[in-house]
């Protein structure tokens, strides 16, 4: 009887082993995160990539390149009472200046000036792609006549606007009045040479309107010039 029972027990054990599921070498990823502080759950790589991409997209927004938008500047509505009057070029003009909106350089002393405005025709219509060439003395009243310091040209944008970042020019003994030289030319038109002045020593029709912004001076001036060359030329 004992032998019979032993044989039956052995057969039962063998049958149970043959029906057991096969073990896998790569267990499936857990479907839940343990609340045990000693357990660290590492997300799947795909989740990490997706989250990182979203962060980059949100933090890598392009900076505005338009100075008017960036600094919140809105030039006053154009007023065209008369054409901008011409003035002498002076002895310090140098052609072929670099194209740039900012004449500022590292370590340059002086009061920062941001000058903005329009170039308009005789009918008060904005002139896109008009050429402007600026040159001036530094804060000590001295011109750089060997290089292009405080000299540069630019073109108006599609709205006929220009902007110039520079410093307030200083006085020099032979001409004690602050001024900035400029040449303006519309596409296909004549060059107008003139000078701009400041409220402390105003010149009618050529004086920049200024606002003190604390760390810089904001100036406004509109040029009004003939759109085309005179047909008699």
C-alpha positions in Angstrom: 0.0 0.0 0.0 2.8 2.4 0.9 4.6 1.6 -2.3 1.4 2.4 -4.3 0.9 5.8 -2.5 4.5 6.7 -3.2 4.2 6.0 -6.9 1.0 8.1 -7.1 2.7 11.0 -5.4 5.7 10.9 -7.7 3.5 10.9 -10.8 1.6 14.0 -9.5 4.8 16.0 -9.0 6.0 15.1 -12.6 2.6 16.2 -14.0 2.8 19.6 -12.2 6.3 20.3 -13.5 5.4 19.6 -17.1 2.4 22.1 -17.0 4.4 25.1 -15.4 4.8 28.2 -17.7 8.2 28.8 -19.3 10.4 31.5 -17.6 11.3 34.6 -19.8 14.8 36.2 -19.7 13.4 39.8 -20.1 10.5 40.4 -17.6 7.9 43.0 -18.7 8.3 46.6 -17.6 6.4 47.4 -14.4 3.0 48.9 -14.9 3.0 50.9 -11.6 5.5 52.8 -9.5 6.4 51.6 -6.1 5.6 54.0 -3.2 8.7 52.6 -1.4 11.3 55.5 -1.0 14.1 53.0 -1.6 12.7 52.2 -5.1 13.7 54.4 -8.1 11.6 54.2 -11.2 13.4 55.1 -14.5 11.0 56.1 -17.4 11.4 54.7 -20.8 13.9 56.6 -23.1 11.1 57.6 -25.5 9.3 59.5 -22.7 12.5 61.4 -21.8 13.1 62.5 -25.4 9.5 63.8 -25.8 9.6 65.9 -22.6 13.0 67.4 -23.5 11.8 68.4 -26.9 8.8 70.2 -25.5 11.0 72.2 -23.1 13.4 73.3 -25.9 10.5 74.4 -28.1 9.1 76.6 -25.3 12.4 78.2 -24.2 14.1 78.7 -27.6 11.7 81.3 -29.0 13.4 83.7 -31.5 14.2 87.2 -30.3 12.6 90.1 -32.2 15.1 91.8 -34.5 13.0 94.9 -35.1 14.2 97.7 -32.8 10.8 99.4 -32.8 9.1 96.3 -31.5 11.9 95.3 -29.1 12.1 98.8 -27.5 8.4 99.6 -27.8 9.1 102.7 -29.9 6.3 104.2 -32.1 7.5 107.2 -34.1 5.0 110.1 -34.2 2.7 110.4 -37.2 4.5 112.0 -40.1 4.1 115.7 -40.6 5.4 117.2 -43.9 5.2 121.0 -43.8 8.2 121.5 -46.1 11.2 119.7 -47.6 14.2 119.1 -45.3 16.7 121.9 -46.0 20.2 121.2 -47.2 23.3 122.2 -45.2 27.0 122.1 -45.9 28.8 118.7 -46.0 31.7 120.0 -44.0 35.3 118.9 -44.2 35.0 115.5 -42.4 32.9 113.4 -44.8 34.3 109.9 -45.7 32.4 107.8 -48.4 31.9 104.1 -48.4 31.0 103.7 -44.8 30.0 100.3 -43.3 26.3 99.5 -43.4 25.0 99.4 -39.9 22.3 100.8 -37.6 24.4 101.1 -34.5 27.5 103.2 -34.3 28.2 102.2 -30.7 31.4 100.5 -29.7 32.5 98.8 -26.5 33.8 101.3 -24.0 32.7 104.3 -26.0 32.0 107.2 -23.6 29.0 109.5 -24.0 25.2 109.7 -23.6 23.5 107.0 -25.6 21.1 108.3 -28.3 18.5 106.3 -30.2 17.3 108.3 -33.2 14.3 107.1 -35.2 11.9 108.5 -37.8 10.7 108.3 -41.4 12.0 109.3 -44.8 9.1 110.8 -46.7 8.5 112.2 -50.2 7.0 115.7 -50.9 3.5 114.1 -50.7 4.2 112.7 -47.2 4.4 109.2 -48.5 7.1 106.9 -46.9 10.1 106.0 -49.0 11.2 102.4 -48.6 14.9 101.5 -49.3 16.0 105.1 -49.0 19.8 105.5 -48.3 21.0 107.4 -45.2 24.6 108.0 -44.3 25.5 109.4 -40.9 28.7 110.8 -39.4 29.5 112.8 -36.3 32.0 113.8 -33.7 32.6 111.8 -30.5 31.7 113.0 -27.0 34.9 115.1 -27.0 34.0 116.9 -30.2 36.6 114.9 -32.3 36.0 113.2 -35.6 37.7 109.9 -36.6 39.2 110.8 -40.0 41.2 107.6 -40.4 38.6 105.0 -39.8 34.8 104.6 -39.6 34.2 105.3 -35.9 30.8 107.0 -35.5 30.1 106.7 -39.2 27.7 104.3 -41.1 25.0 104.1 -43.7 21.7 102.2 -43.7 18.4 101.9 -45.7 14.9 102.5 -44.6 12.6 99.5 -44.1 9.4 98.8 -46.0 7.5 101.4 -44.0 10.1 104.1 -44.7 11.5 104.0 -41.2 15.1 104.3 -40.0 16.8 104.0 -36.7 20.3 104.9 -35.5 22.0 104.0 -32.2 24.8 106.4 -31.4 25.9 108.9 -28.7 25.4 112.6 -28.3 28.1 114.4 -30.3 30.4 116.7 -28.3 31.3 120.3 -29.1 34.6 121.4 -30.7 36.0 124.9 -30.5 35.6 125.9 -34.2 31.9 125.1 -34.1 30.3 125.0 -30.6 27.0 123.4 -31.5 26.0 119.8 -31.2 25.1 118.3 -34.6 25.0 115.1 -36.6 25.8 115.1 -40.3 23.6 113.1 -42.7 23.1 112.4 -46.4 19.7 111.0 -47.6 18.9 109.7 -51.0 15.7 108.0 -52.3 16.0 105.2 -54.9 16.5 107.0 -58.2 16.5 110.4 -56.5 19.0 113.1 -55.6 21.2 113.1 -52.5 20.2 115.7 -49.8 23.1 116.7 -47.5 22.1 118.2 -44.2 22.7 118.3 -40.4 20.6 117.6 -37.4 20.6 119.6 -34.1 19.3 119.4 -30.6 16.8 121.3 -28.4 19.5 123.1 -26.4 20.6 124.9 -29.6 17.7 124.5 -32.0 17.8 125.2 -35.7 14.4 125.7 -37.3 13.4 122.6 -39.4 16.4 120.6 -38.4 16.0 120.0 -34.7 15.6 116.5 -33.2 12.7 116.1 -30.7 14.1 114.2 -27.7 12.7 112.2 -24.8 14.8 111.3 -21.7 14.4 107.5 -21.2 16.8 107.4 -18.2 19.6 105.3 -19.5 19.4 106.7 -23.0 18.0 109.6 -25.0 15.3 108.9 -27.6 15.2 111.3 -30.6 12.7 111.7 -33.4 13.3 113.3 -36.8 11.5 112.9 -40.2 13.2 113.7 -43.5 11.1 115.0 -46.3 12.8 114.9 -49.7 11.9 114.8 -53.4 11.1 111.3 -54.6 12.7 111.6 -58.1 15.3 113.6 -59.8 14.2 116.9 -61.4 13.2 116.2 -65.1 15.4 119.1 -66.2 18.6 117.4 -64.9 
